[in-house]
Amino acid sequence: MDRDFDNHMGAGGTVQGANGFLTVDLAALASNYGKLRSMVAPKRVAAVVKADAYGLGAVRVSLALQAEGCKQFFVANLMEALALQPALERDVQIFVLNGLQPGSETACARAGIFPVLNSVEQLRRWSSTADDLGRTLAAVLQFDTGMSRLGVAPDERPELARCLNACGNVEVLFLMSHLASADETDSEQNCGQLAEMLRIVDEFPGFDPCIANSGGIFLGPEYHGVLVRPGIALYGGRATDAADNPMQPVVKLEVAVIQTRIVPAGTSVGYGGAHLTSAPARLATVAAGYADGLPLSLSGRGAVYYEGQRLPIVGRVSMDSTTIDITALHEGALTLGSRVEVIGPNQTLEDIARDAGTISYEILTSLGHRYARTYC
Ligand SMILES: *Cc1c(COP(=O)(O)O)cnc(C)c1O
């Protein structure tokens, strides 16, 4: 076990003052990487580590994956790429999914980071940067195959082809697109997007496709292209509706009890008196709230766990705390300093996301910064 260097170490290796405890299981992460690699072999597996590796720590996560042989990393923007790069080996490739803002091309080129070019304009700018620097610059080309988010639109492809012929100083590494419904196995959008990607590969001969995120990997080998780009599956999230989640959980979150009380029937709990006890109850207040990434939408919904027992959230989630009903436990089971499970063996990421009316991605990327983080 090895504590995050950002945390203040107290006596005995405990993180001083923290009330929430987030564990990131790097061995499970490595095992998930290996599982995806065996699913797509001999194709390569990149790692999507944008948004601080979905909240888990981009440097720690990327170093662990690099140790497993991962050589390609995707981030959202150049700032993330520049922050990550010094931590990794020189031969690692870092790709910027959101393309480049005008004016940042030179910094990107000088750092040896690869932009995902999403438009003809971005290709032109990259090419003129190559001119300025007197060298060839590599990049990825992204196409919109039906998500209408990022990438070259179908009617811009002829112009892109002309521009590419004129830009002898841009080396295309591969062709990329993104699936809109990859987690829905039965969605017809998947094969429609794949067919469009294959037309693009015909139109731009000599380059390989890259289309699969986590969900895309589970759609089958025809989606694997030359390289797959999983994020959520690496972090233990469920990426497909086709099967039970085959990935190992990576995140465990426990929070401390900061007070307990016994109340009569008719007691109002929390802001707005949103909960009224219908019978005498025992309550506990635990030390995480919406500022720690427990969504406000969990107010009066969802639960935490203690020794396998479900303890429902009552009243509104506060900024720094949440109140739970612990009547189901025997008296004294929870005391000041006891820890309850928010994410763990009894409650998956998907469970809490569902109760909050959101998705696992949002739960992960919202994980707070006041937790003591342990990487093991
Ligand atoms: C975020 C992202 C991914 C990773 O998606 P997951 O569903 O987390 O596997 C892959 N490709 C692109 C373009 C993305 O934006």
The ligand as an SDF file (V2000), in Angstrom:
LIG
                    3D

 15 15  0  0  0  0  0  0  0  0999 V2000
  -14.1610    8.8760  -23.6580 C   0  0  0  0  0  0  0  0  0  0  0  0
  -13.8740    8.2770  -24.9870 C   0  0  0  0  0  0  0  0  0  0  0  0
  -13.4920    6.9300  -25.0970 C   0  0  0  0  0  0  0  0  0  0  0  0
  -13.5650    5.9590  -23.9360 C   0  0  0  0  0  0  0  0  0  0  0  0
  -14.9070    5.5960  -23.7600 O   0  0  0  0  0  0  0  0  0  0  0  0
  -15.3640    4.4650  -22.7100 P   0  0  0  0  0  0  0  0  0  0  0  0
  -16.8100    4.3190  -22.9690 O   0  0  0  0  0  0  0  0  0  0  0  0
  -15.0630    5.0270  -21.3660 O   0  0  0  0  0  0  0  0  0  0  0  0
  -14.5770    3.2550  -23.0050 O   0  0  0  0  0  0  0  0  0  0  0  0
  -13.0920    6.4620  -26.3260 C   0  0  0  0  0  0  0  0  0  0  0  0
  -13.0950    7.2770  -27.4130 N   0  0  0  0  0  0  0  0  0  0  0  0
  -13.4850    8.5630  -27.3580 C   0  0  0  0  0  0  0  0  0  0  0  0
  -13.4730    9.3950  -28.5840 C   0  0  0  0  0  0  0  0  0  0  0  0
  -13.9040    9.1050  -26.1440 C   0  0  0  0  0  0  0  0  0  0  0  0
  -14.3210   10.3700  -26.0910 O   0  0  0  0  0  0  0  0  0  0  0  0
  1  2  1  0
  2  3  1  0
  2 14  2  0
  3  4  1  0
  3 10  2  0
  4  5  1  0
  5  6  1  0
  6  7  2  0
  6  8  1  0
  6  9  1  0
 10 11  1  0
 11 12  2  0
 12 13  1  0
 12 14  1  0
 14 15  1  0
M  END
$$$$
